[in-house]
């Protein structure tokens, strides 16, 4: 059963697949990242790509299209100054300049509802080009 959430003008549905992949990433650490896309006809947020546990941030960045919007979540593992292993989940709203205006609006108005539906996100990034979501930015955020 898909989970509906409200956006500014209409309802958007988050598929069960999205929720189950996110929970598997969050609790079981079987995925490093998940890329989501909106199906404009069905008004559903669906899974576009899933990165295995061995993949990294560069793999996520390479999987984002140059001409269309996406949402992504990335599980960032790091070691603190106290030598403790930690993990933080980043939510990335990807909206490149070459995207259609309609897609940019749809993704912008749906973002907050999706972010609330995916419980456990620690940080959020919005990016229109790869430099705005560089790995150095991710590392800086967790300090």
N, CA, C and O atoms as CSV, one atom per row, in Angstrom:
chain,resi,resn,atom,element,x,y,z
A,1,UNK,N,N,0.838,-1.171,0.000
A,1,UNK,CA,C,0.000,0.000,0.000
A,1,UNK,C,C,0.888,1.241,0.000
A,1,UNK,O,O,1.709,1.412,0.901
A,2,UNK,N,N,0.736,2.089,-0.980
A,2,UNK,CA,C,1.567,3.282,-1.106
A,2,UNK,C,C,1.198,4.298,-0.036
A,2,UNK,O,O,0.036,4.428,0.349
A,3,UNK,N,N,2.201,5.005,0.428
A,3,UNK,CA,C,2.000,6.025,1.448
A,3,UNK,C,C,1.838,7.379,0.764
A,3,UNK,O,O,2.715,7.800,0.009
A,4,UNK,N,N,0.734,8.057,1.018
A,4,UNK,CA,C,0.489,9.358,0.406
A,4,UNK,C,C,1.013,10.460,1.306
A,4,UNK,O,O,0.976,10.343,2.530
A,5,UNK,N,N,1.497,11.518,0.703
A,5,UNK,CA,C,1.865,12.704,1.454
A,5,UNK,C,C,1.441,13.917,0.652
A,5,UNK,O,O,1.331,13.856,-0.572
A,6,UNK,N,N,1.208,14.996,1.332
A,6,UNK,CA,C,0.729,16.213,0.684
A,6,UNK,C,C,1.886,17.059,0.189
A,6,UNK,O,O,2.925,17.170,0.841
A,7,UNK,N,N,1.687,17.644,-0.959
A,7,UNK,CA,C,2.587,18.675,-1.424
A,7,UNK,C,C,1.755,19.936,-1.590
A,7,UNK,O,O,0.577,19.927,-1.233
A,8,UNK,N,N,2.297,20.985,-2.099
A,8,UNK,CA,C,1.621,22.274,-2.128
A,8,UNK,C,C,0.256,22.230,-2.821
A,8,UNK,O,O,-0.681,22.889,-2.372
A,9,UNK,N,N,0.134,21.467,-3.902
A,9,UNK,CA,C,-1.112,21.512,-4.655
A,9,UNK,C,C,-1.863,20.185,-4.737
A,9,UNK,O,O,-3.094,20.177,-4.762
A,10,UNK,N,N,-1.151,19.077,-4.778
A,10,UNK,CA,C,-1.811,17.782,-4.912
A,10,UNK,C,C,-1.124,16.738,-4.041
A,10,UNK,O,O,-0.081,16.995,-3.442
A,11,UNK,N,N,-1.727,15.562,-3.985
A,11,UNK,CA,C,-1.132,14.476,-3.202
A,11,UNK,C,C,-0.122,13.712,-4.056
A,11,UNK,O,O,-0.299,13.553,-5.264
A,12,UNK,N,N,0.923,13.253,-3.409
A,12,UNK,CA,C,1.955,12.460,-4.054
A,12,UNK,C,C,2.044,11.158,-3.267
A,12,UNK,O,O,1.900,11.171,-2.044
A,13,UNK,N,N,2.275,10.051,-3.934
A,13,UNK,CA,C,2.371,8.765,-3.242
A,13,UNK,C,C,3.806,8.266,-3.244
A,13,UNK,O,O,4.524,8.368,-4.238
A,14,UNK,N,N,4.197,7.728,-2.107
A,14,UNK,CA,C,5.501,7.100,-1.951
A,14,UNK,C,C,5.245,5.594,-2.002
A,14,UNK,O,O,4.526,5.061,-1.157
A,15,UNK,N,N,5.823,4.910,-2.978
A,15,UNK,CA,C,5.570,3.479,-3.107
A,15,UNK,C,C,6.146,2.705,-1.928
A,15,UNK,O,O,7.083,3.157,-1.270
A,16,UNK,N,N,5.576,1.540,-1.672
A,16,UNK,CA,C,6.081,0.666,-0.608
A,16,UNK,C,C,7.535,0.289,-0.860
A,16,UNK,O,O,8.318,0.137,0.077
A,17,UNK,N,N,7.890,0.139,-2.142
A,17,UNK,CA,C,9.261,-0.201,-2.510
A,17,UNK,C,C,10.227,0.871,-1.990
A,17,UNK,O,O,11.292,0.539,-1.468
A,18,UNK,N,N,9.867,2.145,-2.126
A,18,UNK,CA,C,10.713,3.240,-1.636
A,18,UNK,C,C,10.942,3.110,-0.141
A,18,UNK,O,O,12.071,3.199,0.341
A,19,UNK,N,N,9.863,2.900,0.576
A,19,UNK,CA,C,9.932,2.810,2.034
A,19,UNK,C,C,10.772,1.600,2.464
A,19,UNK,O,O,11.594,1.713,3.372
A,20,UNK,N,N,10.570,0.445,1.818
A,20,UNK,CA,C,11.305,-0.757,2.227
A,20,UNK,C,C,12.801,-0.643,1.902
A,20,UNK,O,O,13.633,-1.077,2.698
A,21,UNK,N,N,13.152,-0.069,0.749
A,21,UNK,CA,C,14.569,0.148,0.428
A,21,UNK,C,C,15.201,1.100,1.435
A,21,UNK,O,O,16.327,0.882,1.881
A,22,UNK,N,N,14.472,2.159,1.793
A,22,UNK,CA,C,15.010,3.126,2.759
A,22,UNK,C,C,15.232,2.467,4.113
A,22,UNK,O,O,16.273,2.670,4.739
A,23,UNK,N,N,14.265,1.679,4.571
A,23,UNK,CA,C,14.407,1.009,5.871
A,23,UNK,C,C,15.577,0.017,5.844
A,23,UNK,O,O,16.307,-0.104,6.827
A,24,UNK,N,N,15.756,-0.691,4.726
A,24,UNK,CA,C,16.880,-1.626,4.606
A,24,UNK,C,C,18.214,-0.881,4.636
A,24,UNK,O,O,19.192,-1.378,5.196
A,25,UNK,N,N,18.255,0.302,4.037
A,25,UNK,CA,C,19.477,1.105,4.079
A,25,UNK,C,C,19.727,1.611,5.498
A,25,UNK,O,O,20.848,1.541,6.001
A,26,UNK,N,N,18.699,2.108,6.123
A,26,UNK,CA,C,18.831,2.713,7.452
A,26,UNK,C,C,19.193,1.691,8.531
A,26,UNK,O,O,20.080,1.942,9.347
A,27,UNK,N,N,18.522,0.553,8.539
A,27,UNK,CA,C,18.699,-0.416,9.632
A,27,UNK,C,C,19.656,-1.554,9.320
A,27,UNK,O,O,20.398,-1.996,10.197
A,28,UNK,N,N,19.648,-2.033,8.085
A,28,UNK,CA,C,20.466,-3.210,7.749
A,28,UNK,C,C,21.748,-2.866,7.005
A,28,UNK,O,O,22.622,-3.716,6.836
A,29,UNK,N,N,21.859,-1.603,6.557
A,29,UNK,CA,C,23.062,-1.142,5.850
A,29,UNK,C,C,23.359,-1.940,4.582
A,29,UNK,O,O,24.523,-2.138,4.234
A,30,UNK,N,N,22.318,-2.399,3.890
A,30,UNK,CA,C,22.515,-3.178,2.669
A,30,UNK,C,C,22.648,-2.293,1.429
A,30,UNK,O,O,23.094,-2.754,0.378
A,31,UNK,N,N,22.262,-1.020,1.553
A,31,UNK,CA,C,22.384,-0.072,0.441
A,31,UNK,C,C,23.191,1.133,0.904
A,31,UNK,O,O,23.067,1.566,2.050
A,32,UNK,N,N,24.008,1.666,0.022
A,32,UNK,CA,C,24.765,2.881,0.340
A,32,UNK,C,C,23.936,4.116,-0.030
A,32,UNK,O,O,23.980,5.137,0.655
A,33,UNK,N,N,23.186,4.001,-1.120
A,33,UNK,CA,C,22.352,5.127,-1.531
A,33,UNK,C,C,21.122,4.638,-2.286
A,33,UNK,O,O,21.070,3.505,-2.766
A,34,UNK,N,N,20.130,5.527,-2.376
A,34,UNK,CA,C,18.922,5.263,-3.159
A,34,UNK,C,C,18.592,6.535,-3.914
A,34,UNK,O,O,18.600,7.625,-3.341
A,35,UNK,N,N,18.301,6.399,-5.205
A,35,UNK,CA,C,17.868,7.530,-6.024
A,35,UNK,C,C,16.383,7.329,-6.305
A,35,UNK,O,O,15.955,6.258,-6.736
A,36,UNK,N,N,15.608,8.380,-6.054
A,36,UNK,CA,C,14.167,8.340,-6.278
A,36,UNK,C,C,13.792,9.274,-7.419
A,36,UNK,O,O,14.437,10.300,-7.636
A,37,UNK,N,N,12.737,8.904,-8.148
A,37,UNK,CA,C,12.214,9.804,-9.177
A,37,UNK,C,C,10.696,9.864,-9.054
A,37,UNK,O,O,10.065,8.978,-8.478
A,38,UNK,N,N,10.134,10.915,-9.602
A,38,UNK,CA,C,8.679,11.082,-9.598
A,38,UNK,C,C,8.143,10.670,-10.959
A,38,UNK,O,O,8.604,11.149,-11.995
A,39,UNK,N,N,7.168,9.782,-10.942
A,39,UNK,CA,C,6.438,9.431,-12.152
A,39,UNK,C,C,5.310,10.466,-12.263
A,39,UNK,O,O,4.352,10.435,-11.490
A,40,UNK,N,N,5.434,11.371,-13.220
A,40,UNK,CA,C,4.483,12.478,-13.317
A,40,UNK,C,C,3.057,12.027,-13.609
A,40,UNK,O,O,2.107,12.664,-13.154
A,41,UNK,N,N,2.892,10.945,-14.356
A,41,UNK,CA,C,1.540,10.474,-14.689
A,41,UNK,C,C,0.833,9.872,-13.487
A,41,UNK,O,O,-0.321,10.198,-13.210
A,42,UNK,N,N,1.528,8.992,-12.770
A,42,UNK,CA,C,0.895,8.300,-11.636
A,42,UNK,C,C,0.986,9.082,-10.331
A,42,UNK,O,O,0.329,8.734,-9.349
A,43,UNK,N,N,1.800,10.141,-10.315
A,43,UNK,CA,C,2.034,10.939,-9.110
A,43,UNK,C,C,2.636,10.082,-7.993
A,43,UNK,O,O,2.299,10.242,-6.820
A,44,UNK,N,N,3.530,9.175,-8.380
A,44,UNK,CA,C,4.203,8.313,-7.414
A,44,UNK,C,C,5.696,8.599,-7.394
A,44,UNK,O,O,6.312,8.876,-8.423
A,45,UNK,N,N,6.256,8.525,-6.199
A,45,UNK,CA,C,7.706,8.569,-6.051
A,45,UNK,C,C,8.158,7.117,-6.099
A,45,UNK,O,O,7.690,6.289,-5.316
A,46,UNK,N,N,9.067,6.808,-7.015
A,46,UNK,CA,C,9.528,5.432,-7.207
A,46,UNK,C,C,11.045,5.358,-7.056
A,46,UNK,O,O,11.732,6.380,-7.069
A,47,UNK,N,N,11.555,4.138,-6.914
A,47,UNK,CA,C,12.998,3.915,-6.833
A,47,UNK,C,C,13.560,3.909,-8.248
A,47,UNK,O,O,13.083,3.171,-9.110
A,48,UNK,N,N,14.577,4.735,-8.483
A,48,UNK,CA,C,15.221,4.821,-9.788
A,48,UNK,C,C,16.490,3.974,-9.825
A,48,UNK,O,O,16.749,3.282,-10.809
A,49,UNK,N,N,17.287,4.029,-8.744
A,49,UNK,CA,C,18.538,3.270,-8.685
A,49,UNK,C,C,18.898,3.036,-7.224
A,49,UNK,O,O,18.613,3.864,-6.358
A,50,UNK,N,N,19.523,1.907,-6.967
A,50,UNK,CA,C,19.972,1.562,-5.618
A,50,UNK,C,C,21.451,1.211,-5.687
A,50,UNK,O,O,21.876,0.421,-6.530
A,51,UNK,N,N,22.226,1.805,-4.793
A,51,UNK,CA,C,23.657,1.524,-4.734
A,51,UNK,C,C,23.948,0.505,-3.650
A,51,UNK,O,O,23.508,0.662,-2.511
A,52,UNK,N,N,24.678,-0.524,-3.992
A,52,UNK,CA,C,25.035,-1.563,-3.032
A,52,UNK,C,C,25.927,-1.042,-1.917
A,52,UNK,O,O,26.458,0.066,-1.998
A,53,UNK,N,N,26.086,-1.841,-0.888
A,53,UNK,CA,C,26.864,-1.452,0.293
A,53,UNK,C,C,28.309,-1.101,-0.061
A,53,UNK,O,O,28.931,-0.301,0.638
A,54,UNK,N,N,28.847,-1.675,-1.117
A,54,UNK,CA,C,30.227,-1.416,-1.513
A,54,UNK,C,C,30.411,-0.189,-2.386
A,54,UNK,O,O,31.542,0.196,-2.681
A,55,UNK,N,N,29.320,0.428,-2.804
A,55,UNK,CA,C,29.432,1.613,-3.649
A,55,UNK,C,C,29.656,2.853,-2.796
A,55,UNK,O,O,29.419,2.840,-1.588
A,56,UNK,N,N,30.114,3.919,-3.432
A,56,UNK,CA,C,30.435,5.129,-2.691
A,56,UNK,C,C,29.713,6.346,-3.219
A,56,UNK,O,O,28.826,6.256,-4.067
A,57,UNK,N,N,30.117,7.484,-2.693
A,57,UNK,CA,C,29.467,8.744,-3.036
A,57,UNK,C,C,29.663,9.103,-4.515
A,57,UNK,O,O,28.764,9.663,-5.142
A,58,UNK,N,N,30.819,8.786,-5.061
A,58,UNK,CA,C,31.071,9.057,-6.484
A,58,UNK,C,C,30.099,8.278,-7.368
A,58,UNK,O,O,29.668,8.770,-8.410
A,59,UNK,N,N,29.756,7.053,-6.943
A,59,UNK,CA,C,28.793,6.249,-7.696
A,59,UNK,C,C,27.414,6.910,-7.680
A,59,UNK,O,O,26.722,6.945,-8.698
A,60,UNK,N,N,27.025,7.431,-6.523
A,60,UNK,CA,C,25.754,8.142,-6.429
A,60,UNK,C,C,25.757,9.356,-7.348
A,60,UNK,O,O,24.831,9.538,-8.138
A,61,UNK,N,N,26.785,10.184,-7.252
A,61,UNK,CA,C,26.865,11.399,-8.070
A,61,UNK,C,C,26.812,11.058,-9.560
A,61,UNK,O,O,26.169,11.764,-10.337
A,62,UNK,N,N,27.490,9.977,-9.959
A,62,UNK,CA,C,27.504,9.574,-11.369
A,62,UNK,C,C,26.149,9.056,-11.838
A,62,UNK,O,O,25.866,9.076,-13.036
A,63,UNK,N,N,25.309,8.595,-10.918
A,63,UNK,CA,C,24.018,8.026,-11.311
A,63,UNK,C,C,22.918,9.082,-11.483
A,63,UNK,O,O,21.825,8.766,-11.955
A,64,UNK,N,N,23.201,10.326,-11.104
A,64,UNK,CA,C,22.201,11.385,-11.244
A,64,UNK,C,C,22.221,11.930,-12.675
A,64,UNK,O,O,23.292,12.208,-13.213
A,65,UNK,N,N,21.044,12.084,-13.296
A,65,UNK,CA,C,21.005,12.570,-14.684
A,65,UNK,C,C,21.404,14.051,-14.785
A,65,UNK,O,O,21.195,14.825,-13.851
A,66,UNK,N,N,21.974,14.425,-15.920
A,66,UNK,CA,C,22.387,15.816,-16.139
A,66,UNK,C,C,21.226,16.726,-16.517
A,66,UNK,O,O,21.333,17.950,-16.443
A,67,UNK,N,N,20.102,16.106,-16.929
A,67,UNK,CA,C,19.005,16.907,-17.468
A,67,UNK,C,C,17.638,16.618,-16.832
A,67,UNK,O,O,16.605,16.940,-17.418
A,68,UNK,N,N,17.628,16.015,-15.643
A,68,UNK,CA,C,16.363,15.748,-14.978
A,68,UNK,C,C,16.568,15.745,-13.463
A,68,UNK,O,O,17.661,15.472,-12.968
A,69,UNK,N,N,15.506,16.052,-12.753
A,69,UNK,CA,C,15.557,16.126,-11.292
A,69,UNK,C,C,15.461,14.738,-10.667
A,69,UNK,O,O,14.918,13.811,-11.268
A,70,UNK,N,N,15.988,14.609,-9.471
A,70,UNK,CA,C,15.886,13.393,-8.674
A,70,UNK,C,C,16.008,13.767,-7.202
A,70,UNK,O,O,16.455,14.858,-6.849
A,71,UNK,N,N,15.599,12.833,-6.365
A,71,UNK,CA,C,15.907,12.888,-4.942
A,71,UNK,C,C,16.860,11.731,-4.688
A,71,UNK,O,O,16.819,10.717,-5.384
A,72,UNK,N,N,17.712,11.887,-3.694
A,72,UNK,CA,C,18.603,10.783,-3.332
A,72,UNK,C,C,18.823,10.807,-1.825
A,72,UNK,O,O,18.774,11.858,-1.186
A,73,UNK,N,N,19.066,9.631,-1.278
A,73,UNK,CA,C,19.500,9.521,0.109
A,73,UNK,C,C,20.819,8.760,0.084
A,73,UNK,O,O,20.998,7.808,-0.675
A,74,UNK,N,N,21.737,9.208,0.937
A,74,UNK,CA,C,23.074,8.627,0.984
A,74,UNK,C,C,23.434,8.360,2.438
A,74,UNK,O,O,23.316,9.242,3.289
A,75,UNK,N,N,23.872,7.140,2.714
A,75,UNK,CA,C,24.276,6.747,4.063
A,75,UNK,C,C,25.784,6.963,4.186
A,75,UNK,O,O,26.583,6.198,3.645
A,76,UNK,N,N,26.152,8.014,4.904
A,76,UNK,CA,C,27.558,8.407,5.039
A,76,UNK,C,C,28.138,7.855,6.332
A,76,UNK,O,O,27.709,8.233,7.422
A,77,UNK,N,N,29.118,6.956,6.212
A,77,UNK,CA,C,29.826,6.399,7.360
A,77,UNK,C,C,31.103,7.195,7.580
A,77,UNK,O,O,31.787,7.563,6.624
A,78,UNK,N,N,31.420,7.459,8.839
A,78,UNK,CA,C,32.629,8.196,9.160
A,78,UNK,C,C,33.094,7.841,10.565
A,78,UNK,O,O,32.375,7.200,11.333
A,79,UNK,N,N,34.300,8.266,10.883
A,79,UNK,CA,C,34.880,8.043,12.204
A,79,UNK,C,C,35.058,9.415,12.859
A,79,UNK,O,O,35.618,10.329,12.255
A,80,UNK,N,N,34.580,9.549,14.089
A,80,UNK,CA,C,34.677,10.827,14.806
A,80,UNK,C,C,36.093,11.044,15.332
A,80,UNK,O,O,36.940,10.154,15.258
A,81,UNK,N,N,36.334,12.239,15.862
A,81,UNK,CA,C,37.645,12.528,16.447
A,81,UNK,C,C,37.920,11.649,17.659
A,81,UNK,O,O,39.075,11.454,18.036
A,82,UNK,N,N,36.859,11.117,18.273
A,82,UNK,CA,C,36.995,10.200,19.411
A,82,UNK,C,C,37.149,8.746,18.957
A,82,UNK,O,O,37.106,7.829,19.777
A,83,UNK,N,N,37.331,8.535,17.641
A,83,UNK,CA,C,37.494,7.223,17.041
A,83,UNK,C,C,36.246,6.340,17.150
A,83,UNK,O,O,36.344,5.122,17.295
A,84,UNK,N,N,35.077,6.974,17.078
A,84,UNK,CA,C,33.806,6.232,17.077
A,84,UNK,C,C,33.260,6.186,15.649
A,84,UNK,O,O,33.272,7.189,14.935
A,85,UNK,N,N,32.779,5.005,15.245
A,85,UNK,CA,C,32.152,4.869,13.930
A,85,UNK,C,C,30.731,5.402,14.005
A,85,UNK,O,O,29.965,5.027,14.892
A,86,UNK,N,N,30.387,6.270,13.078
A,86,UNK,CA,C,29.047,6.875,13.016
A,86,UNK,C,C,28.520,6.786,11.596
A,86,UNK,O,O,29.261,6.539,10.644
A,87,UNK,N,N,27.213,6.996,11.484
A,87,UNK,CA,C,26.560,7.003,10.187
A,87,UNK,C,C,25.492,8.094,10.203
A,87,UNK,O,O,24.736,8.216,11.167
A,88,UNK,N,N,25.435,8.877,9.141
A,88,UNK,CA,C,24.420,9.919,9.000
A,88,UNK,C,C,23.806,9.797,7.612
A,88,UNK,O,O,24.503,9.528,6.634
A,89,UNK,N,N,22.501,9.995,7.540
A,89,UNK,CA,C,21.809,9.897,6.255
A,89,UNK,C,C,21.572,11.298,5.701
A,89,UNK,O,O,21.009,12.165,6.369
A,90,UNK,N,N,22.013,11.491,4.470
A,90,UNK,CA,C,21.835,12.752,3.753
A,90,UNK,C,C,20.695,12.625,2.759
A,90,UNK,O,O,20.562,11.603,2.085
A,91,UNK,N,N,19.879,13.652,2.669
A,91,UNK,CA,C,18.830,13.762,1.659
A,91,UNK,C,C,19.308,14.801,0.658
A,91,UNK,O,O,19.649,15.922,1.035
A,92,UNK,N,N,19.332,14.434,-0.613
A,92,UNK,CA,C,19.809,15.337,-1.658
A,92,UNK,C,C,18.680,15.606,-2.643
A,92,UNK,O,O,18.103,14.679,-3.212
A,93,UNK,N,N,18.371,16.879,-2.836
A,93,UNK,CA,C,17.398,17.296,-3.843
A,93,UNK,C,C,18.203,17.771,-5.048
A,93,UNK,O,O,18.831,18.829,-5.004
A,94,UNK,N,N,18.182,16.987,-6.119
A,94,UNK,CA,C,18.989,17.241,-7.318
A,94,UNK,C,C,18.093,17.890,-8.378
A,94,UNK,O,O,17.103,17.301,-8.810
A,95,UNK,N,N,18.450,19.096,-8.785
A,95,UNK,CA,C,17.659,19.839,-9.765
A,95,UNK,C,C,18.598,20.587,-10.710
A,95,UNK,O,O,18.799,21.791,-10.556
A,96,UNK,N,N,19.177,19.880,-11.691
A,96,UNK,CA,C,20.157,20.515,-12.576
A,96,UNK,C,C,19.517,21.590,-13.465
A,96,UNK,O,O,18.323,21.541,-13.761
A,97,UNK,N,N,20.323,22.540,-13.875
A,97,UNK,CA,C,19.844,23.666,-14.686
A,97,UNK,C,C,19.162,23.210,-15.983
A,97,UNK,O,O,18.246,23.878,-16.464
A,98,UNK,N,N,19.600,22.084,-16.550
A,98,UNK,CA,C,19.041,21.610,-17.819
A,98,UNK,C,C,17.675,20.918,-17.660
A,98,UNK,O,O,17.083,20.501,-18.656
A,99,UNK,N,N,17.174,20.793,-16.438
A,99,UNK,CA,C,15.866,20.155,-16.209
A,99,UNK,C,C,14.739,21.024,-16.745
A,99,UNK,O,O,14.861,22.244,-16.853
A,100,UNK,N,N,13.638,20.359,-17.078
A,100,UNK,CA,C,12.439,21.094,-17.494
A,100,UNK,C,C,11.890,21.894,-16.307
A,100,UNK,O,O,12.000,21.456,-15.162
A,101,UNK,N,N,11.316,23.030,-16.569
A,101,UNK,CA,C,10.738,23.875,-15.519
A,101,UNK,C,C,9.670,23.102,-14.749
A,101,UNK,O,O,9.614,23.179,-13.522
A,102,UNK,N,N,8.826,22.361,-15.457
A,102,UNK,CA,C,7.763,21.592,-14.807
A,102,UNK,C,C,8.338,20.597,-13.794
A,102,UNK,O,O,7.808,20.446,-12.693
A,103,UNK,N,N,9.413,19.928,-14.173
A,103,UNK,CA,C,10.050,18.956,-13.269
A,103,UNK,C,C,10.629,19.669,-12.046
A,103,UNK,O,O,10.490,19.182,-10.924
A,104,UNK,N,N,11.271,20.806,-12.251
A,104,UNK,CA,C,11.845,21.555,-11.126
A,104,UNK,C,C,10.767,21.945,-10.121
A,104,UNK,O,O,10.964,21.829,-8.911
A,105,UNK,N,N,9.627,22.407,-10.628
A,105,UNK,CA,C,8.526,22.811,-9.753
A,105,UNK,C,C,7.961,21.604,-9.020
A,105,UNK,O,O,7.733,21.666,-7.811
A,106,UNK,N,N,7.733,20.516,-9.729
A,106,UNK,CA,C,7.179,19.306,-9.127
A,106,UNK,C,C,8.085,18.768,-8.015
A,106,UNK,O,O,7.605,18.420,-6.936
A,107,UNK,N,N,9.366,18.703,-8.272
A,107,UNK,CA,C,10.305,18.204,-7.262
A,107,UNK,C,C,10.420,19.168,-6.083
A,107,UNK,O,O,10.508,18.735,-4.934
A,108,UNK,N,N,10.419,20.460,-6.358
A,108,UNK,CA,C,10.535,21.442,-5.277
A,108,UNK,C,C,9.318,21.398,-4.351
A,108,UNK,O,O,9.462,21.504,-3.133
A,109,UNK,N,N,8.136,21.243,-4.918
A,109,UNK,CA,C,6.925,21.247,-4.093
A,109,UNK,C,C,6.683,19.917,-3.387
A,109,UNK,O,O,5.899,19.871,-2.439
A,110,UNK,N,N,7.320,18.849,-3.811
A,110,UNK,CA,C,7.149,17.528,-3.200
A,110,UNK,C,C,8.202,17.203,-2.155
A,110,UNK,O,O,8.026,16.284,-1.355
A,111,UNK,N,N,9.285,17.948,-2.161
A,111,UNK,CA,C,10.470,17.618,-1.350
A,111,UNK,C,C,10.179,17.479,0.137
A,111,UNK,O,O,10.565,16.479,0.742
A,112,UNK,N,N,9.518,18.443,0.734
A,112,UNK,CA,C,9.304,18.409,2.188
A,112,UNK,C,C,8.460,17.220,2.617
A,112,UNK,O,O,8.740,16.602,3.644
A,113,UNK,N,N,7.431,16.892,1.845
A,113,UNK,CA,C,6.590,15.741,2.176
A,113,UNK,C,C,7.369,14.443,2.114
A,113,UNK,O,O,7.217,13.589,2.988
A,114,UNK,N,N,8.197,14.280,1.100
A,114,UNK,CA,C,9.001,13.061,0.977
A,114,UNK,C,C,10.010,12.989,2.119
A,114,UNK,O,O,10.204,11.931,2.716
A,115,UNK,N,N,10.637,14.093,2.414
A,115,UNK,CA,C,11.638,14.097,3.485
A,115,UNK,C,C,11.008,13.704,4.821
A,115,UNK,O,O,11.618,12.966,5.595
A,116,UNK,N,N,9.813,14.179,5.096
A,116,UNK,CA,C,9.123,13.794,6.330
A,116,UNK,C,C,8.740,12.318,6.319
A,116,UNK,O,O,8.772,11.667,7.364
A,117,UNK,N,N,8.380,11.779,5.157
A,117,UNK,CA,C,7.980,10.375,5.053
A,117,UNK,C,C,9.157,9.424,5.279
A,117,UNK,O,O,8.963,8.293,5.724
A,118,UNK,N,N,10.364,9.875,4.975
A,118,UNK,CA,C,11.571,9.073,5.172
A,118,UNK,C,C,12.188,9.458,6.513
A,118,UNK,O,O,13.067,10.318,6.583
A,119,UNK,N,N,11.725,8.824,7.552
A,119,UNK,CA,C,12.148,9.158,8.912
A,119,UNK,C,C,13.586,8.706,9.172
A,119,UNK,O,O,13.931,7.549,8.934
A,120,UNK,N,N,14.416,9.620,9.658
A,120,UNK,CA,C,15.789,9.265,9.997
A,120,UNK,C,C,16.831,10.016,9.196
A,120,UNK,O,O,18.014,9.678,9.247
A,121,UNK,N,N,16.407,11.036,8.452
A,121,UNK,CA,C,17.351,11.837,7.674
A,121,UNK,C,C,17.981,12.882,8.597
A,121,UNK,O,O,17.286,13.550,9.362
A,122,UNK,N,N,19.293,13.011,8.512
A,122,UNK,CA,C,20.020,13.931,9.384
A,122,UNK,C,C,20.328,15.273,8.726
A,122,UNK,O,O,20.255,16.313,9.380
A,123,UNK,N,N,20.673,15.259,7.439
A,123,UNK,CA,C,21.092,16.463,6.730
A,123,UNK,C,C,20.430,16.523,5.367
A,123,UNK,O,O,20.045,15.502,4.797
A,124,UNK,N,N,20.304,17.744,4.855
A,124,UNK,CA,C,19.716,17.936,3.535
A,124,UNK,C,C,20.621,18.827,2.700
A,124,UNK,O,O,21.179,19.807,3.194
A,125,UNK,N,N,20.755,18.475,1.437
A,125,UNK,CA,C,21.483,19.284,0.460
A,125,UNK,C,C,20.578,19.532,-0.733
A,125,UNK,O,O,19.812,18.657,-1.138
A,126,UNK,N,N,20.670,20.724,-1.288
A,126,UNK,CA,C,20.008,21.010,-2.558
A,126,UNK,C,C,21.114,21.343,-3.548
A,126,UNK,O,O,22.007,22.134,-3.243
A,127,UNK,N,N,21.057,20.747,-4.722
A,127,UNK,CA,C,22.130,20.946,-5.694
A,127,UNK,C,C,21.576,21.109,-7.104
A,127,UNK,O,O,20.635,20.427,-7.510
A,128,UNK,N,N,22.194,22.038,-7.839
A,128,UNK,CA,C,21.852,22.229,-9.247
A,128,UNK,C,C,23.007,21.827,-10.153
A,128,UNK,O,O,22.844,21.715,-11.368
A,129,UNK,N,N,24.177,21.612,-9.556
A,129,UNK,CA,C,25.324,21.077,-10.304
A,129,UNK,C,C,26.189,20.267,-9.337
A,129,UNK,O,O,26.068,20.429,-8.123
A,130,UNK,N,N,27.053,19.405,-9.855
A,130,UNK,CA,C,27.834,18.510,-8.993
A,130,UNK,C,C,28.678,19.216,-7.928
A,130,UNK,O,O,28.910,18.649,-6.860
A,131,UNK,N,N,29.138,20.431,-8.193
A,131,UNK,CA,C,29.960,21.146,-7.217
A,131,UNK,C,C,29.193,21.455,-5.935
A,131,UNK,O,O,29.790,21.533,-4.861
A,132,UNK,N,N,27.886,21.630,-6.036
A,132,UNK,CA,C,27.070,21.961,-4.870
A,132,UNK,C,C,26.809,20.759,-3.968
A,132,UNK,O,O,26.274,20.905,-2.869
A,133,UNK,N,N,27.188,19.578,-4.434
A,133,UNK,CA,C,27.018,18.372,-3.614
A,133,UNK,C,C,28.300,17.544,-3.579
A,133,UNK,O,O,28.256,16.315,-3.510
A,134,UNK,N,N,29.427,18.222,-3.626
A,134,UNK,CA,C,30.713,17.539,-3.598
A,134,UNK,C,C,30.918,16.778,-2.293
A,134,UNK,O,O,30.320,17.104,-1.268
A,135,UNK,N,N,31.767,15.765,-2.347
A,135,UNK,CA,C,32.026,14.942,-1.164
A,135,UNK,C,C,32.586,15.782,-0.012
A,135,UNK,O,O,32.339,15.484,1.157
A,136,UNK,N,N,33.338,16.828,-0.345
A,136,UNK,CA,C,33.878,17.710,0.691
A,136,UNK,C,C,32.760,18.409,1.469
A,136,UNK,O,O,32.909,18.669,2.663
A,137,UNK,N,N,31.657,18.709,0.810
A,137,UNK,CA,C,30.506,19.340,1.472
A,137,UNK,C,C,29.861,18.357,2.448
A,137,UNK,O,O,29.478,18.733,3.556
A,138,UNK,N,N,29.745,17.101,2.031
A,138,UNK,CA,C,29.198,16.052,2.909
A,138,UNK,C,C,30.059,15.921,4.161
A,138,UNK,O,O,29.544,15.904,5.279
A,139,UNK,N,N,31.375,15.828,3.965
A,139,UNK,CA,C,32.289,15.674,5.094
A,139,UNK,C,C,32.224,16.878,6.029
A,139,UNK,O,O,32.271,16.717,7.249
A,140,UNK,N,N,32.117,18.061,5.479
A,140,UNK,CA,C,32.068,19.285,6.287
A,140,UNK,C,C,30.804,19.334,7.142
A,140,UNK,O,O,30.844,19.806,8.278
A,141,UNK,N,N,29.701,18.859,6.613
A,141,UNK,CA,C,28.427,18.888,7.340
A,141,UNK,C,C,28.433,18.074,8.625
A,141,UNK,O,O,27.780,18.454,9.597
A,142,UNK,N,N,29.153,16.970,8.648
A,142,UNK,CA,C,29.118,16.095,9.828
A,142,UNK,C,C,30.098,16.514,10.909
A,142,UNK,O,O,30.109,15.922,11.989
A,143,UNK,N,N,30.910,17.506,10.652
A,143,UNK,CA,C,31.886,17.965,11.658
A,143,UNK,C,C,31.198,18.736,12.751
A,143,UNK,O,O,31.853,19.201,13.685
